[in-house]
C-alpha cells in the first residue's frame, strides 16, 4: 500500500484530537462507501462500527473520496475526531479485529493542524482495469471489468489525451451528480496494455460522480473501433452526458492514491491494486505530484 514501509509501533500516542486512517477494501459486496438509510451494506457503516469499538464512543467518519457500489480502493484516507488515545498498533490491529475480511486498515496517525481527509487533498488517482478476452474471467470476476471486443490500447491512449487539462466535464458526469461545478483539472490520463489486461490510469484534482466510469466506457468504444479517436474530444466539447455513451461497469475501478501536502505527514501510496502493480515501473506506481493549485469544491 505504501511507497515506504510503515512499522506498527507501540511507542507513540495517537488521539485526543483528529485521527487519520489509511485503508483498503474490496468493494464487491458493498453498496458504496456512504452509510445508507436502508440495511444495505456500506464501507462507512462497517468501518464506523469498528472504529467506535476501539475509540469507545460513536464517531463521524470523513473520507477522501466516496466510492460507488462495487468500486474498490487500494488506498483510501479517512479521518475522525476522538478524545481517546491509543498507539498506532492498537488503532490498526484493534480496528481490523472488528472489521470484516473485505476491509483492512494499514495505518493510523495524527491529523496535523487543519487536516481534512476530503478538503486537504490535492489530487485523487484511479485505475480502471479491463480484462480483454473472448472468454469472461472466472477467478477475478468482480475485480476487473470485461469486454470480449478486442481493444486497441494505443488508440485509447491517443484519444484520452483530449481530456488532459482543465475542462467542463459535463459530458462525463452522472445525471444525479451533486457537485456545484462540472469543471475539473485532469492532471494525466494514460491507457496501457499488459497481456489480456488494459489499464486506464487517471489523476485529477477531483472527480465527478461516475466520471471515470463514463470516460472508460467512451474509451472502450474508441478502442473497439466503434468510434474514431477524435470522438472523445467531440463529446467533451458538447458538454452533454447523452453524447458519451455507456457507463462502464464498476468492478474494475480502484481508488489507488490520494495526495496531500507534505506538512500533513500522510504516508505516500504505492499505487495498486496489488495484481496490477508489477506491470508498471516503480516510478509509475509512485505518486505524481500535481501541477495544478488545489481549490476545494
C-alpha positions as CSV (number, residue, x, y, z in Angstrom):
1,X,0.0,0.0,0.0
2,X,2.7,2.5,0.9
3,X,5.7,3.8,-1.0
4,X,7.8,3.4,2.1
5,X,7.1,0.7,4.8
6,X,5.1,1.8,7.9
7,X,6.0,-0.1,11.1
8,X,3.2,-0.8,13.5
9,X,4.9,0.8,16.5
10,X,3.6,0.9,20.1
11,X,5.8,3.8,21.4
12,X,3.5,6.6,20.2
13,X,0.3,8.2,21.4
14,X,-2.3,9.0,18.7
15,X,-5.6,10.6,19.5
16,X,-7.1,13.4,21.7
17,X,-7.9,15.2,18.5
18,X,-8.1,14.2,14.9
19,X,-7.0,10.7,13.9
20,X,-6.3,9.7,10.3
21,X,-6.6,6.2,8.8
22,X,-5.3,4.7,5.6
23,X,-7.3,1.6,4.4
24,X,-8.2,-0.6,1.5
25,X,-11.3,-2.5,0.7
26,X,-12.8,-4.9,-1.8
27,X,-16.0,-3.2,-3.0
28,X,-17.8,-6.2,-4.5
29,X,-20.3,-6.7,-1.6
30,X,-20.7,-3.1,-0.6
31,X,-23.3,-0.6,-1.8
32,X,-20.6,2.0,-1.9
33,X,-18.7,4.0,0.7
34,X,-21.6,6.0,2.1
35,X,-23.8,5.0,5.0
36,X,-27.3,4.1,3.7
37,X,-30.7,4.6,5.4
38,X,-31.7,1.1,4.4
39,X,-30.0,-2.1,5.7
40,X,-27.7,-2.4,2.6
41,X,-24.0,-2.9,3.4
42,X,-21.6,0.1,3.1
43,X,-17.9,0.6,3.8
44,X,-18.7,3.5,6.1
45,X,-21.1,1.6,8.2
46,X,-18.7,-1.3,8.8
47,X,-15.7,1.0,9.5
48,X,-17.8,3.2,11.7
49,X,-18.7,0.3,14.0
50,X,-15.1,-1.0,14.2
51,X,-13.6,2.4,15.0
52,X,-16.2,3.2,17.6
53,X,-15.4,-0.1,19.3
54,X,-11.7,0.8,19.6
55,X,-12.4,4.5,20.4
56,X,-15.1,3.5,22.9
57,X,-17.5,6.1,21.6
58,X,-19.5,6.8,18.4
59,X,-17.5,8.5,15.6
60,X,-18.2,10.5,12.5
61,X,-16.0,9.4,9.6
62,X,-14.9,11.6,6.7
63,X,-13.3,10.0,3.6
64,X,-11.1,11.4,0.8
65,X,-13.5,10.2,-1.9
66,X,-16.8,8.4,-1.8
67,X,-16.7,5.3,-3.9
68,X,-19.8,3.8,-5.6
69,X,-21.3,0.3,-5.3
70,X,-18.8,-2.4,-6.2
71,X,-15.9,0.0,-6.6
72,X,-12.7,-0.9,-4.8
73,X,-10.0,1.1,-3.0
74,X,-6.4,0.1,-2.6
75,X,-5.7,3.4,-0.8
76,X,-8.4,5.4,0.9
77,X,-7.9,8.1,3.6
78,X,-10.4,8.7,6.4
79,X,-10.4,11.0,9.5
80,X,-12.4,11.2,12.7
81,X,-12.2,13.1,15.9
82,X,-11.8,11.5,19.3
83,X,-10.7,12.2,22.9
84,X,-9.4,8.7,23.1
85,X,-5.6,7.9,22.9
86,X,-4.2,4.7,21.5
87,X,-0.8,3.8,20.0
88,X,-0.5,3.1,16.2
89,X,-0.6,-0.7,16.6
90,X,-3.6,-0.6,18.9
91,X,-5.6,1.6,16.5
92,X,-4.7,-0.6,13.4
93,X,-5.0,-4.0,14.9
94,X,-7.9,-3.2,17.1
95,X,-10.0,-1.8,14.3
96,X,-9.0,-4.7,12.0
97,X,-10.1,-7.2,14.6
98,X,-13.6,-5.6,14.5
99,X,-13.7,-5.4,10.7
100,X,-15.0,-7.9,8.1
101,X,-12.4,-9.5,5.9
102,X,-13.0,-7.2,2.9
103,X,-11.8,-4.1,4.7
104,X,-8.3,-3.6,6.1
105,X,-6.8,-0.6,7.9
106,X,-3.0,-0.3,7.4
107,X,-2.0,2.9,9.2
108,X,-3.2,5.5,11.8
109,X,-1.8,8.9,12.6
110,X,-2.4,12.4,13.9
111,X,-4.5,14.8,11.8
112,X,-2.0,17.6,11.8
113,X,-3.3,21.2,12.1
114,X,-6.3,21.8,10.0
115,X,-6.1,18.4,8.1
116,X,-9.3,17.3,6.4
117,X,-9.4,14.0,4.5
118,X,-11.5,15.5,1.7
119,X,-10.7,19.2,1.6
120,X,-7.0,18.9,2.2
121,X,-6.5,16.5,-0.7
122,X,-4.7,18.0,-3.7
123,X,-5.5,15.1,-6.1
124,X,-7.1,11.7,-6.5
125,X,-5.9,8.9,-8.7
126,X,-7.9,5.9,-10.0
127,X,-7.1,2.9,-12.1
128,X,-9.7,1.1,-14.2
129,X,-8.7,-2.5,-15.1
130,X,-10.3,-4.2,-18.1
131,X,-9.9,-7.9,-18.9
132,X,-9.9,-8.0,-22.7
133,X,-10.6,-11.6,-23.8
134,X,-13.2,-13.6,-25.7
135,X,-13.9,-15.5,-22.6
136,X,-15.1,-13.9,-19.3
137,X,-13.0,-14.1,-16.2
138,X,-13.7,-16.6,-13.5
139,X,-11.2,-16.1,-10.7
140,X,-11.1,-12.3,-11.0
141,X,-14.8,-11.9,-11.5
142,X,-15.9,-8.7,-9.7
143,X,-12.3,-7.4,-9.5
144,X,-12.0,-6.4,-13.2
145,X,-14.2,-5.2,-15.9
146,X,-14.5,-7.4,-19.0
147,X,-15.1,-7.0,-22.7
148,X,-14.8,-9.6,-25.4
149,X,-14.3,-6.9,-28.1
150,X,-10.6,-6.5,-29.0
151,X,-9.3,-3.2,-27.7
152,X,-6.5,-1.1,-29.2
153,X,-4.9,0.5,-26.2
154,X,-2.8,2.8,-28.3
155,X,-5.9,4.3,-29.9
156,X,-7.5,4.7,-26.5
157,X,-4.4,6.4,-25.1
158,X,-4.3,8.8,-28.0
159,X,-8.0,9.7,-27.7
160,X,-7.7,10.1,-23.9
161,X,-5.2,13.0,-24.2
162,X,-8.0,15.3,-25.2
163,X,-9.2,15.1,-21.6
164,X,-5.9,16.4,-20.1
165,X,-6.0,19.9,-18.5
166,X,-8.9,21.8,-17.1
167,X,-12.3,21.3,-18.7
168,X,-16.0,21.3,-18.2
169,X,-16.6,17.5,-17.8
170,X,-20.4,17.7,-18.0
171,X,-20.4,15.0,-20.8
172,X,-18.9,12.6,-18.3
173,X,-20.9,13.3,-15.1
174,X,-23.8,11.3,-13.8
175,X,-27.3,12.8,-14.1
176,X,-27.5,12.8,-10.3
177,X,-24.1,14.3,-9.7
178,X,-24.4,16.9,-6.8
179,X,-21.1,18.8,-7.5
180,X,-21.6,22.5,-7.8
181,X,-19.3,22.8,-10.7
182,X,-18.5,20.4,-13.7
183,X,-15.0,21.8,-14.0
184,X,-12.1,19.6,-13.1
185,X,-8.4,19.5,-13.8
186,X,-7.2,16.2,-15.4
187,X,-3.6,16.0,-14.4
188,X,-2.8,13.0,-16.5
189,X,-4.5,10.0,-18.2
190,X,-2.9,7.0,-19.8
191,X,-4.0,3.7,-21.2
192,X,-1.7,0.7,-21.3
193,X,-1.9,-3.0,-22.1
194,X,-0.3,-6.0,-20.3
195,X,-1.3,-9.3,-22.0
196,X,-5.1,-9.6,-21.8
197,X,-5.4,-6.6,-19.4
198,X,-5.9,-2.9,-20.3
199,X,-5.4,-0.3,-17.6
200,X,-6.8,3.2,-17.7
201,X,-4.8,5.4,-15.2
202,X,-6.3,8.8,-14.3
203,X,-5.3,11.6,-11.9
204,X,-7.3,14.8,-11.3
205,X,-7.8,17.3,-8.6
206,X,-11.2,15.7,-8.0
207,X,-13.8,13.6,-9.9
208,X,-17.5,14.0,-10.7
209,X,-19.9,11.2,-10.0
210,X,-19.4,8.3,-12.4
211,X,-16.7,10.4,-14.3
212,X,-14.1,7.7,-14.5
213,X,-16.6,5.0,-15.5
214,X,-18.1,7.3,-18.2
215,X,-14.6,8.0,-19.5
216,X,-13.8,4.3,-19.5
217,X,-17.0,3.5,-21.4
218,X,-16.2,6.1,-24.1
219,X,-12.6,5.0,-24.4
220,X,-13.6,1.3,-24.8
221,X,-15.8,2.4,-27.7
222,X,-12.8,4.0,-29.3
223,X,-10.6,1.0,-28.6
224,X,-13.0,-1.4,-30.2
225,X,-13.1,0.7,-33.4
226,X,-16.8,1.6,-32.9
227,X,-15.8,5.3,-32.6
228,X,-13.0,7.4,-34.1
229,X,-10.1,8.7,-31.9
230,X,-11.5,12.2,-32.3
231,X,-14.8,11.2,-30.7
232,X,-13.5,11.8,-27.1
233,X,-12.8,15.5,-27.8
234,X,-16.1,15.9,-29.7
235,X,-18.2,14.6,-26.7
236,X,-16.1,16.6,-24.2
237,X,-17.0,19.8,-26.2
238,X,-20.7,19.0,-26.4
239,X,-21.0,19.2,-22.6
240,X,-23.9,16.8,-22.9
241,X,-23.9,13.5,-21.0
242,X,-26.1,11.9,-23.7
243,X,-23.3,12.1,-26.1
244,X,-20.8,10.0,-24.2
245,X,-22.5,6.5,-24.5
246,X,-22.5,3.7,-22.0
247,X,-21.2,3.9,-18.4
248,X,-18.6,1.2,-17.8
249,X,-19.2,-1.4,-15.1
250,X,-17.9,-0.6,-11.6
251,X,-16.0,-3.8,-10.9
252,X,-12.7,-2.8,-12.5
253,X,-12.4,0.6,-10.8
254,X,-9.9,1.3,-7.9
255,X,-9.1,4.4,-5.9
256,X,-5.4,4.0,-5.8
257,X,-4.0,7.3,-4.4
258,X,-4.9,10.5,-2.7
259,X,-2.3,13.2,-2.4
260,X,-1.8,15.7,0.5
261,X,0.7,18.5,1.2
262,X,3.8,17.2,2.9
263,X,3.1,19.2,6.1
264,X,0.3,16.7,6.9
265,X,2.7,13.7,7.0
266,X,0.3,11.2,5.4
267,X,2.3,8.3,4.1
268,X,2.5,8.2,0.3
269,X,0.8,5.4,-1.7
270,X,2.5,2.8,-3.9
271,X,-0.4,2.6,-6.3
272,X,-2.3,-0.7,-6.7
273,X,-4.2,-2.8,-7.0
274,X,-1.6,-5.4,-6.0
275,X,-2.1,-7.6,-9.0
276,X,-1.6,-4.6,-11.4
277,X,1.4,-3.1,-9.6
278,X,4.1,-5.4,-11.2
279,X,3.0,-4.4,-14.7
280,X,4.4,-0.9,-14.1
281,X,7.8,0.5,-13.1
282,X,8.1,1.7,-9.5
283,X,8.1,5.4,-10.6
284,X,4.8,4.8,-12.4
285,X,3.3,3.4,-9.2
286,X,4.7,6.3,-7.2
287,X,2.7,9.5,-6.5
288,X,2.6,12.0,-9.3
289,X,2.8,15.5,-7.8
290,X,0.1,17.8,-9.2
291,X,0.9,20.9,-11.2
292,X,-2.4,22.4,-10.5
293,X,-3.1,24.6,-7.4
294,X,-5.9,23.0,-5.4
295,X,-9.2,24.8,-4.8
296,X,-11.8,23.0,-2.7
297,X,-15.0,22.1,-4.4
